[in-house]
């Protein structure tokens, strides 16, 4: 059996998607499975800065013009061979590649349907460009054409079957796992792994959020919650917004509300630095509006940090009552919950204990066995 993994264009910097493909690749290699990883190369994209508004279009040429031809060439080379072959498209947003794979068995991993649901008008918060709308419709059409779709969560599978009824009976769920689980580090050790500019302020309670500026990650809500905390108890807290850089409107808001220096924005962190940041945190907040899976809260739990979150999207099944969910979805209610967690060791320790139990449910072994079973079912 030969498994060919189709992973993501590196310049898109979709780290969680790349992490998933590496988990599958290395896991299959360890099990003695013949596996090859292919992905769109930077050909046109390398000639233009990523900050340019034209970069997206150059990258589209690499992904949607050049790479499909590469796949067709590979397919022709493999046709007629004796070894059973399965193509595994590791990210549903690359479903359009299935047209280049001929009659070979094909599986897609569906991580979430947020962009597709946005194109369908299911979220008022998101307005796609014309090109984005067309791309999502293209992706949606091709997902239902593969032999099998495996979703990261039952919530995502439910959305998939609702939006694409043809996938019913050809879909399943396999929760993601950790290849190298994080752990809580000693504060001194953790501090040494981070640039000093990213250290929480000494003596202050450290609140952490990990995410980007996508509307559903809800960064603005985190900022407004922190303002509520500062208004009631000045100078007791420090907030880290890790991940993508803050946008200009967020920076201006921080300045206008006299929060400069109380909020840091750690970016471009590697896994070890992120582990260190979690280890220096007193509470992790995740007010997400929608998730296909939700890695950051689980990473926080690995590092023994209490989690305060919503139950939106997949989070209810992934966190499984191991986080604290405020009764009201308002900055005031969340600020009160954060204060209660940090002021009450019993509450904090209970959440840490629930988190340690919860992460045991996510096994790399189970993930790989699920996929191996699916591969074999497609070639038998």
Protein Blocks (a to p, Z undefined) as FASTA:
>chain_A
ZZddddddfklopaklmmmmmmmmmmmmmnopacdddddddfklmmpcfkbmklmmmmmm
mmmmmmmmmmmmmmmmmgopabdcddddfbfklmmmmmmnojaccddddfbfklmmmmno
pafkbccdfklmmmmmmmmmmmmmpmbdcdfbfklmmmmmmmmmmlgopaccdddddfba
cddddfklmmmmpcfklpccehiacddddddfbfklommmmmmmmmmmmmmmghkaccdd
ehjdddfklmmmmmmnopghjaccdehiafklmmmmmmmpcbdcdfbfbdfkopmlmmmm
mnopacdddfehjlmmmnnopaccdfbdcfklmmmmmmmmmmmmklmmmmmmmmmmmmmm
pcfklmmmmmmmmmmmmmZZ
